[in-house]
Amino acid sequence: MKVVVDMNKCQDHGQCVFAAPDVFSLDDGGHLAYVSDPDDALREEVEEAADVCPLQAIRIEA
């Protein structure tokens, strides 16, 4: 699984951090950081993160 975040859309709301904290985080500056190739066991959390993103900036690729 590959996670892609459109950083031009992302406004660092952080909803993904709550949904999938093992994949998404906010850095010291409050900007999104993420693991682009998380373990497939985290797919459900990543899908939830993509669903709750208010700007739909998260995409999951096979």
N, CA, C and O atoms as CSV, one atom per row, in Angstrom:
chain,resi,resn,atom,element,x,y,z
A,1,MET,N,N,0.840,-1.169,0.000
A,1,MET,CA,C,0.000,0.000,0.000
A,1,MET,C,C,0.891,1.240,0.000
A,1,MET,O,O,1.907,1.304,0.692
A,2,LYS,N,N,0.482,2.205,-0.785
A,2,LYS,CA,C,1.202,3.471,-0.831
A,2,LYS,C,C,0.224,4.596,-0.498
A,2,LYS,O,O,-0.885,4.647,-1.031
A,3,VAL,N,N,0.647,5.488,0.384
A,3,VAL,CA,C,-0.170,6.629,0.775
A,3,VAL,C,C,0.394,7.867,0.091
A,3,VAL,O,O,1.596,8.128,0.137
A,4,VAL,N,N,-0.493,8.623,-0.540
A,4,VAL,CA,C,-0.105,9.857,-1.205
A,4,VAL,C,C,-0.972,10.982,-0.654
A,4,VAL,O,O,-2.198,10.875,-0.632
A,5,VAL,N,N,-0.334,12.053,-0.212
A,5,VAL,CA,C,-1.066,13.219,0.285
A,5,VAL,C,C,-0.774,14.389,-0.648
A,5,VAL,O,O,0.384,14.732,-0.887
A,6,ASP,N,N,-1.822,14.989,-1.164
A,6,ASP,CA,C,-1.678,16.181,-1.996
A,6,ASP,C,C,-1.412,17.358,-1.055
A,6,ASP,O,O,-2.335,17.925,-0.470
A,7,MET,N,N,-0.146,17.707,-0.924
A,7,MET,CA,C,0.242,18.753,0.021
A,7,MET,C,C,-0.239,20.136,-0.418
A,7,MET,O,O,-0.216,21.080,0.372
A,8,ASN,N,N,-0.673,20.260,-1.675
A,8,ASN,CA,C,-1.262,21.517,-2.121
A,8,ASN,C,C,-2.688,21.670,-1.591
A,8,ASN,O,O,-3.175,22.786,-1.409
A,9,LYS,N,N,-3.349,20.541,-1.345
A,9,LYS,CA,C,-4.704,20.558,-0.778
A,9,LYS,C,C,-4.676,20.561,0.749
A,9,LYS,O,O,-5.492,21.228,1.385
A,10,CYS,N,N,-3.740,19.819,1.334
A,10,CYS,CA,C,-3.681,19.633,2.787
A,10,CYS,C,C,-3.514,20.973,3.496
A,10,CYS,O,O,-2.657,21.784,3.143
A,11,GLN,N,N,-4.358,21.182,4.503
A,11,GLN,CA,C,-4.251,22.398,5.314
A,11,GLN,C,C,-3.939,22.068,6.772
A,11,GLN,O,O,-4.200,22.874,7.665
A,12,ASP,N,N,-3.390,20.899,7.007
A,12,ASP,CA,C,-2.913,20.478,8.330
A,12,ASP,C,C,-3.997,20.501,9.402
A,12,ASP,O,O,-3.740,20.886,10.543
A,13,HIS,N,N,-5.217,20.084,9.030
A,13,HIS,CA,C,-6.296,20.004,10.018
A,13,HIS,C,C,-6.020,18.923,11.060
A,13,HIS,O,O,-6.417,19.054,12.217
A,14,GLY,N,N,-5.341,17.861,10.647
A,14,GLY,CA,C,-4.931,16.815,11.584
A,14,GLY,C,C,-5.947,15.730,11.851
A,14,GLY,O,O,-5.729,14.902,12.736
A,15,GLN,N,N,-7.051,15.698,11.123
A,15,GLN,CA,C,-8.042,14.642,11.342
A,15,GLN,C,C,-7.445,13.269,11.052
A,15,GLN,O,O,-7.809,12.284,11.695
A,16,CYS,N,N,-6.544,13.200,10.101
A,16,CYS,CA,C,-5.896,11.928,9.766
A,16,CYS,C,C,-5.024,11.427,10.918
A,16,CYS,O,O,-4.865,10.221,11.107
A,17,VAL,N,N,-4.468,12.351,11.674
A,17,VAL,CA,C,-3.612,11.977,12.807
A,17,VAL,C,C,-4.425,11.211,13.850
A,17,VAL,O,O,-3.938,10.244,14.434
A,18,PHE,N,N,-5.658,11.645,14.079
A,18,PHE,CA,C,-6.521,10.955,15.041
A,18,PHE,C,C,-6.963,9.596,14.514
A,18,PHE,O,O,-7.091,8.644,15.284
A,19,ALA,N,N,-7.196,9.499,13.210
A,19,ALA,CA,C,-7.680,8.252,12.608
A,19,ALA,C,C,-6.571,7.213,12.456
A,19,ALA,O,O,-6.810,6.019,12.631
A,20,ALA,N,N,-5.359,7.664,12.131
A,20,ALA,CA,C,-4.250,6.725,11.886
A,20,ALA,C,C,-2.942,7.295,12.435
A,20,ALA,O,O,-2.069,7.704,11.669
A,21,PRO,N,N,-2.809,7.321,13.762
A,21,PRO,CA,C,-1.618,7.927,14.376
A,21,PRO,C,C,-0.303,7.197,14.082
A,21,PRO,O,O,0.774,7.766,14.265
A,22,ASP,N,N,-0.384,5.945,13.629
A,22,ASP,CA,C,0.839,5.221,13.284
A,22,ASP,C,C,1.360,5.620,11.901
A,22,ASP,O,O,2.481,5.274,11.529
A,23,VAL,N,N,0.540,6.349,11.149
A,23,VAL,CA,C,0.910,6.730,9.789
A,23,VAL,C,C,1.078,8.244,9.649
A,23,VAL,O,O,1.995,8.716,8.978
A,24,PHE,N,N,0.181,8.998,10.291
A,24,PHE,CA,C,0.174,10.452,10.156
A,24,PHE,C,C,0.536,11.129,11.470
A,24,PHE,O,O,0.189,10.647,12.548
A,25,SER,N,N,1.239,12.254,11.367
A,25,SER,CA,C,1.576,13.042,12.548
A,25,SER,C,C,1.743,14.498,12.127
A,25,SER,O,O,1.857,14.809,10.941
A,26,LEU,N,N,1.755,15.370,13.108
A,26,LEU,CA,C,2.046,16.776,12.851
A,26,LEU,C,C,3.429,17.052,13.410
A,26,LEU,O,O,3.726,16.683,14.547
A,27,ASP,N,N,4.277,17.696,12.623
A,27,ASP,CA,C,5.632,17.993,13.082
A,27,ASP,C,C,5.622,19.178,14.047
A,27,ASP,O,O,4.562,19.721,14.359
A,28,ASP,N,N,6.787,19.571,14.511
A,28,ASP,CA,C,6.883,20.659,15.487
A,28,ASP,C,C,6.320,21.970,14.962
A,28,ASP,O,O,5.922,22.831,15.747
A,29,GLY,N,N,6.282,22.131,13.649
A,29,GLY,CA,C,5.740,23.341,13.043
A,29,GLY,C,C,4.248,23.242,12.761
A,29,GLY,O,O,3.644,24.173,12.227
A,30,GLY,N,N,3.650,22.090,13.128
A,30,GLY,CA,C,2.224,21.905,12.908
A,30,GLY,C,C,1.866,21.446,11.504
A,30,GLY,O,O,0.706,21.513,11.100
A,31,HIS,N,N,2.869,20.976,10.756
A,31,HIS,CA,C,2.637,20.523,9.388
A,31,HIS,C,C,2.585,19.004,9.334
A,31,HIS,O,O,3.236,18.317,10.121
A,32,LEU,N,N,1.813,18.500,8.407
A,32,LEU,CA,C,1.616,17.063,8.289
A,32,LEU,C,C,2.897,16.337,7.875
A,32,LEU,O,O,3.619,16.770,6.977
A,33,ALA,N,N,3.152,15.228,8.552
A,33,ALA,CA,C,4.209,14.292,8.184
A,33,ALA,C,C,3.532,12.927,8.117
A,33,ALA,O,O,2.595,12.665,8.871
A,34,TYR,N,N,3.993,12.056,7.225
A,34,TYR,CA,C,3.344,10.750,7.116
A,34,TYR,C,C,4.299,9.704,6.554
A,34,TYR,O,O,5.315,10.020,5.934
A,35,VAL,N,N,3.936,8.457,6.792
A,35,VAL,CA,C,4.687,7.310,6.278
A,35,VAL,C,C,4.065,6.970,4.924
A,35,VAL,O,O,2.883,6.631,4.856
A,36,SER,N,N,4.836,7.055,3.863
A,36,SER,CA,C,4.278,6.842,2.526
A,36,SER,C,C,4.045,5.372,2.179
A,36,SER,O,O,3.280,5.061,1.266
A,37,ASP,N,N,4.703,4.473,2.906
A,37,ASP,CA,C,4.526,3.039,2.626
A,37,ASP,C,C,4.290,2.255,3.920
A,37,ASP,O,O,5.118,1.434,4.314
A,38,PRO,N,N,3.155,2.513,4.577
A,38,PRO,CA,C,2.873,1.822,5.838
A,38,PRO,C,C,2.555,0.343,5.618
A,38,PRO,O,O,2.250,-0.088,4.506
A,39,ASP,N,N,2.633,-0.404,6.685
A,39,ASP,CA,C,2.300,-1.823,6.663
A,39,ASP,C,C,0.839,-2.003,6.242
A,39,ASP,O,O,-0.021,-1.212,6.629
A,40,ASP,N,N,0.566,-3.024,5.465
A,40,ASP,CA,C,-0.802,-3.292,5.005
A,40,ASP,C,C,-1.770,-3.537,6.159
A,40,ASP,O,O,-2.979,-3.378,5.992
A,41,ALA,N,N,-1.259,-3.918,7.316
A,41,ALA,CA,C,-2.117,-4.135,8.482
A,41,ALA,C,C,-2.797,-2.832,8.932
A,41,ALA,O,O,-3.781,-2.863,9.671
A,42,LEU,N,N,-2.266,-1.698,8.483
A,42,LEU,CA,C,-2.825,-0.396,8.866
A,42,LEU,C,C,-3.817,0.137,7.827
A,42,LEU,O,O,-4.272,1.276,7.936
A,43,ARG,N,N,-4.151,-0.667,6.833
A,43,ARG,CA,C,-5.012,-0.203,5.744
A,43,ARG,C,C,-6.340,0.368,6.246
A,43,ARG,O,O,-6.765,1.423,5.776
A,44,GLU,N,N,-6.989,-0.293,7.171
A,44,GLU,CA,C,-8.287,0.180,7.656
A,44,GLU,C,C,-8.160,1.575,8.278
A,44,GLU,O,O,-9.001,2.442,8.040
A,45,GLU,N,N,-7.117,1.786,9.068
A,45,GLU,CA,C,-6.896,3.102,9.676
A,45,GLU,C,C,-6.617,4.158,8.609
A,45,GLU,O,O,-7.119,5.279,8.699
A,46,VAL,N,N,-5.828,3.809,7.612
A,46,VAL,CA,C,-5.496,4.757,6.555
A,46,VAL,C,C,-6.743,5.100,5.734
A,46,VAL,O,O,-6.941,6.254,5.353
A,47,GLU,N,N,-7.576,4.101,5.467
A,47,GLU,CA,C,-8.822,4.361,4.746
A,47,GLU,C,C,-9.715,5.313,5.541
A,47,GLU,O,O,-10.340,6.206,4.968
A,48,GLU,N,N,-9.775,5.124,6.847
A,48,GLU,CA,C,-10.551,6.013,7.708
A,48,GLU,C,C,-9.975,7.426,7.657
A,48,GLU,O,O,-10.723,8.402,7.588
A,49,ALA,N,N,-8.658,7.535,7.691
A,49,ALA,CA,C,-8.006,8.848,7.617
A,49,ALA,C,C,-8.355,9.552,6.310
A,49,ALA,O,O,-8.633,10.751,6.300
A,50,ALA,N,N,-8.340,8.808,5.214
A,50,ALA,CA,C,-8.695,9.386,3.919
A,50,ALA,C,C,-10.147,9.852,3.921
A,50,ALA,O,O,-10.472,10.901,3.364
A,51,ASP,N,N,-11.016,9.066,4.550
A,51,ASP,CA,C,-12.440,9.415,4.613
A,51,ASP,C,C,-12.694,10.668,5.430
A,51,ASP,O,O,-13.550,11.474,5.067
A,52,VAL,N,N,-11.970,10.847,6.521
A,52,VAL,CA,C,-12.244,11.992,7.403
A,52,VAL,C,C,-11.510,13.260,6.998
A,52,VAL,O,O,-11.756,14.319,7.576
A,53,CYS,N,N,-10.624,13.181,6.027
A,53,CYS,CA,C,-9.896,14.377,5.582
A,53,CYS,C,C,-10.895,15.371,4.990
A,53,CYS,O,O,-11.558,15.069,3.998
A,54,PRO,N,N,-11.003,16.565,5.600
A,54,PRO,CA,C,-12.001,17.528,5.110
A,54,PRO,C,C,-11.744,18.012,3.686
A,54,PRO,O,O,-12.661,18.491,3.019
A,55,LEU,N,N,-10.503,17.890,3.218
A,55,LEU,CA,C,-10.183,18.366,1.871
A,55,LEU,C,C,-9.913,17.221,0.900
A,55,LEU,O,O,-9.533,17.444,-0.250
A,56,GLN,N,N,-10.116,15.980,1.381
A,56,GLN,CA,C,-9.902,14.790,0.546
A,56,GLN,C,C,-8.530,14.814,-0.117
A,56,GLN,O,O,-8.396,14.557,-1.314
A,57,ALA,N,N,-7.518,15.126,0.684
A,57,ALA,CA,C,-6.148,15.237,0.185
A,57,ALA,C,C,-5.368,13.927,0.220
A,57,ALA,O,O,-4.248,13.860,-0.287
A,58,ILE,N,N,-5.954,12.880,0.817
A,58,ILE,CA,C,-5.254,11.610,0.990
A,58,ILE,C,C,-5.747,10.593,-0.030
A,58,ILE,O,O,-6.949,10.402,-0.210
A,59,ARG,N,N,-4.790,9.943,-0.697
A,59,ARG,CA,C,-5.111,8.914,-1.681
A,59,ARG,C,C,-4.333,7.650,-1.325
A,59,ARG,O,O,-3.178,7.720,-0.905
A,60,ILE,N,N,-4.968,6.508,-1.494
A,60,ILE,CA,C,-4.329,5.223,-1.219
A,60,ILE,C,C,-4.152,4.492,-2.547
A,60,ILE,O,O,-5.101,4.340,-3.315
A,61,GLU,N,N,-2.938,4.049,-2.802
A,61,GLU,CA,C,-2.648,3.282,-4.015
A,61,GLU,C,C,-2.277,1.870,-3.609
A,61,GLU,O,O,-1.756,1.644,-2.517
A,62,ALA,N,N,-2.544,0.932,-4.486
A,62,ALA,CA,C,-2.251,-0.472,-4.201
A,62,ALA,C,C,-0.795,-0.682,-4.058
A,62,ALA,O,O,-0.354,-1.806,-3.816
